[in-house]
């Protein structure tokens, strides 16, 4: 699903205009990003947890030239899916369809 498809889905299910739905979706995503920057963690019950993790500097290889390269230390976002989300995706017993 693309961002445009998500906005259309929100508009259809809520009865909002596409412009209002776009604003709502962008507000939610923006607040998730702000929370990750400020607190380093965002949890949504039933969906999962987004968490900022620090990656150390490390050696890597350029796949085209096979030359060694240094990958700088950086932050990355890790997502851990909630049990209910995993069950829903796998259609396990007790998952909502």
Buried (B, 14 or more C-beta within 10 A) or exposed (E): EEEEEBBBEBBEEEEBEEEBBBEBBEEEEEEBEEBBEEEBEBEEEEEBBBBBEEEEEEEEEEEEEEEEEEEEEEEEEEEEEBEBBEBBEEEEEEBEE
